[in-house]
Amino acid sequence: MNRLLVLAMLLSACGEPVPAGPGTGAPKKAPVKVEGADAASAAAEEYYYNPAGKRDPFQSFIKRGRAEEIRADAPPLQRWDIDKYTLKGVIWNTSSPRGLLIDPEATGHSIVLGTYVGRNWGKVTSISEGCVVVTEEYQTLDGELVVNPVTVCFPTEARK
């Protein structure tokens, strides 16, 4: 092991001396073709990163379902993510239950089963006594369908 270290140190010390600076009067040398590991370091000096056409590295691998289709004139219930809404009221013991969601602008929205809520086209699938369940569907890069139920409940201080 020690022999390898000594051999590596001797081989790394071999080479031509480097001139002290630009004012030393040393003649300039012609460019030399670089091979092996030195070629990789030389190529790295000339490389610059261009993000055009590349995927955002901070974006999730899970493809959001139909999120690209949302426009600035989207319906009021699809302008914010589901977690931005608060549940303020529920009528649940009827044949058609209803809920009242408040958006970040303090506007109330009446919802029923099947209403689309959130930027990812989540659909209201359940309205119970204290919560509303909104189900979002995502498609992974492999094409696998992922179903994500999001529960919006009354605020904790309202339950006490």
VEXDREN-148960 format. One record per residue (C-alpha): chain; x negated, y negated, z negated; residue in one letter. Coordinates in pm, whole numbers, plus 32768, in hexadecimal, padded with zeros to 4 digits. Example, Ala and Ser with C-alpha at 12.3 -4.5 7.8 and 13.67 -1.06 7.14 Angstrom:
2
 kolnu    X    Y    Z migu
     A 7B32 81C2 7CF4    A
     A 7AA9 806A 7D36    S
//
This chain:
160
 kolnu    X    Y    Z migu
     A 8000 8000 8000    M
     A 7EE5 7F11 7FA3    N
     A 7E31 7F63 80E8    R
     A 7F64 7EFA 81AF    L
     A 7F73 7DAE 80F7    L
     A 7E04 7D68 8134    V
     A 7E29 7DC6 82A4    L
     A 7F5B 7CE6 82C8    A
     A 7EA3 7BC1 8228    M
     A 7D75 7BF0 830C    L
     A 7E4A 7C02 8444    L
     A 7F13 7ACF 83E4    S
     A 7DD3 7A09 83A7    A
     A 7D52 7A52 8505    C
     A 7D98 7947 8603    G
     A 7D20 77FB 8684    E
     A 7CF8 76CD 85A0    P
     A 7E03 75C4 85B7    V
     A 7D91 745F 85FB    P
     A 7DBF 736C 84D7    A
     A 7EA0 7277 858D    G
     A 7EDD 71AF 86C8    P
     A 7DB3 70CB 8697    G
     A 7CAD 71E0 8678    T
     A 7C53 71DF 87E8    G
     A 7C93 7351 8812    A
     A 7CF3 73AD 8978    P
     A 7E5B 7411 89B5    K
     A 7E97 757C 8A07    K
     A 7F7A 7600 8B19    A
     A 80C0 76A1 8AA5    P
     A 8098 7810 8A52    V
     A 819B 791C 8A9B    K
     A 821F 799C 894E    V
     A 8286 7B06 8916    E
     A 8327 7BCF 87FE    G
     A 8388 7B28 86B7    A
     A 82EB 79DE 8723    D
     A 83D7 79D5 8851    A
     A 8503 79E0 8769    A
     A 8483 78BE 869A    S
     A 8435 77F4 87D3    A
     A 8592 7834 885B    A
     A 8628 77CE 870B    A
     A 8585 7679 8725    E
     A 8633 7634 8873    E
     A 878C 76BA 880C    Y
     A 88AC 75D8 87AD    Y
     A 8A0B 763E 8740    Y
     A 8B35 75E8 881A    N
     A 8C84 7642 8776    P
     A 8D50 7615 88B6    A
     A 8E22 7748 88FD    G
     A 8DBE 77FD 87BD    K
     A 8E9D 786C 869E    R
     A 8EA0 779A 8561    D
     A 8DD3 7865 8462    P
     A 8EA7 77E0 8342    F
     A 8FF2 784A 83DE    Q
     A 9097 7989 8360    S
     A 9076 7AC8 842A    F
     A 91EC 7AF8 8405    I
     A 929B 7A5A 852C    K
     A 93C2 798C 84B8    R
     A 9502 79EF 856E    G
     A 957A 78E6 8660    R
     A 94D3 77CB 859D    A
     A 9455 7733 86E2    E
     A 95BB 76F2 8751    E
     A 9603 75FA 8639    I
     A 9612 7497 86B9    R
     A 9625 7344 8614    A
     A 979D 734B 864B    D
     A 97C1 7496 858E    A
     A 98F9 74C9 84B9    P
     A 98DC 7435 8358    P
     A 98BD 758A 82B1    L
     A 9795 75E6 8391    Q
     A 96BD 74B4 8357    R
     A 960F 7532 8219    W
     A 9589 767A 8195    D
     A 9676 7745 80BD    I
     A 95B7 7701 7F7B    D
     A 95FE 758A 7FA1    K
     A 9775 75BD 7F6F    Y
     A 981D 75D3 7E1A    T
     A 995F 7689 7DCD    L
     A 9A64 75AB 7D28    K
     A 9BA7 766D 7D47    G
     A 9C3C 77C2 7D9F    V
     A 9D9B 7847 7DDF    I
     A 9D5F 79BD 7DDA    W
     A 9E91 7A84 7D75    N
     A 9F52 7A5A 7EBB    T
     A 9F61 7B07 800B    S
     A 9E83 79F4 809F    S
     A 9D86 797E 7F99    P
     A 9CED 7824 7FBF    R
     A 9BBF 7772 7F35    G
     A 9B43 760D 7F1C    L
     A 99D4 75CA 7F6E    L
     A 992E 7478 7F34    I
     A 980F 7419 801C    D
     A 96E1 733F 7FBE    P
     A 979C 7207 8031    E
     A 98B0 7251 7F2F    A
     A 99B0 72AC 8038    T
     A 9AA0 73CA 7FEB    G
     A 9AE4 74DF 80E6    H
     A 9BF7 75E3 80CE    S
     A 9B8A 7741 8131    I
     A 9C3E 7889 8177    V
     A 9BC3 79E5 81D3    L
     A 9B09 79D3 831F    G
     A 9A9D 7865 8301    T
     A 993A 7821 837D    Y
     A 985D 777C 8275    V
     A 96ED 7719 8288    G
     A 95F2 76E2 839B    R
     A 95C3 7855 83DD    N
     A 972D 789E 843A    W
     A 9783 7940 82EE    G
     A 98E9 79BF 82D8    K
     A 99C3 79BB 81A0    V
     A 9A04 7B2C 8156    T
     A 9A8C 7B20 7FF2    S
     A 9B39 7A27 7F0D    I
     A 9B5F 7A95 7DA3    S
     A 9BB3 79F2 7C57    E
     A 9A66 7943 7C23    G
     A 999A 7974 7D5F    C
     A 999C 7966 7ED9    V
     A 98C7 7A59 7FA3    V
     A 983C 79DD 80EE    V
     A 9794 7AE7 81C8    T
     A 967A 7A82 82B5    E
     A 95ED 7B67 83C0    E
     A 9483 7B55 8431    Y
     A 93C6 7C11 853A    Q
     A 925D 7C74 84F7    T
     A 914E 7C6A 8601    L
     A 917F 7DE2 862B    D
     A 92EE 7DA8 8682    G
     A 936B 7E35 8536    E
     A 94A5 7D8F 84AD    L
     A 948B 7D14 8345    V
     A 95C8 7CB6 8287    V
     A 9593 7BBC 816C    N
     A 96B9 7B73 8083    P
     A 9697 7A21 7FD3    V
     A 976E 79E2 7EA1    T
     A 97E0 7882 7E4B    V
     A 9870 7871 7CEA    C
     A 98F5 7763 7C06    F
     A 97E0 769E 7B5C    P
     A 9779 7735 7A0C    T
     A 97ED 7608 7941    E
     A 994C 762D 79D5    A
     A 9961 7799 795C    R
     A 9932 773F 77EB    K
//
